Amino acid sequence: MRRLMVLPASMLLIGALATPVSAAHLEGGFHAAFATVDNYFHCTGETKLYQANWIAQLGSESSYTPWDETAPAESVEDGAGCAAADWGGTTNPAYDAVFQGTITGNVEAVTVRLHHMLLGNLRQGDAASLRVWALVDGVPIFPEGTTPACCAVVEVIPEAANDGVTEVYEFSITGLGWVEELLDENGDVVGLEGHGLAIEDGVGAAERTLTVYVGHHGTGLEAPTGYQAGLWVWDTTEVPSGITVNPVELAAAQVVADVSWL
């Protein structure tokens, strides 16, 4: 599904459907639009376990899980699907699920949705702590001082799916791009200015590589909410895990990126 949106220029981040900027604001200058694109994670490598593929390929980035707009077409009953073990501990491709793909044009936010197959539940309460590390074109996008230093920690409330066999975790990374109004001395809008990953006129065509690491934060002994052991699973009709670029609505759980280096 694709949807074109033009932000109110005074907004820094998207929320629900935005009210279009009036035509008067757009005349004679820059105006950014944002296309909503639903992507799905797909299996790759020699085995169905991501970490085994990563080790077999000597840590090659080609072992990272890719995405595209094609939804899974086969069921787990047909033998489809693959997984990444969630070990907890330090962010590392051998411990976390790692996803990598292309984002195109103006981008203000992305939402990651992941199914988790339960193998054990030490979580106390409804929330779970996820450790998220993300990079754009190889550059980390979370501010310095984020705890732990490599990552952002986001609290997610998983939702049961597949009769309780899996849970869905969803979070949004915001602050990737935004548009501001330019005012004259009388306070009148005289133009728009794009920032971060929202600097192209129209929808835009620039391609960037986004890499996202996801894992539970800590262990059952360390994390305040407990550690939920299991497998991240994707690429079946039952578990259509993936990433949405410029979602119409943000997930309840959010973490803000820092793209000031752009």
Disulfide bonds with the S-S distance in Angstrom:
Cys43-Cys82 2.15
Cys150-Cys151 2.15
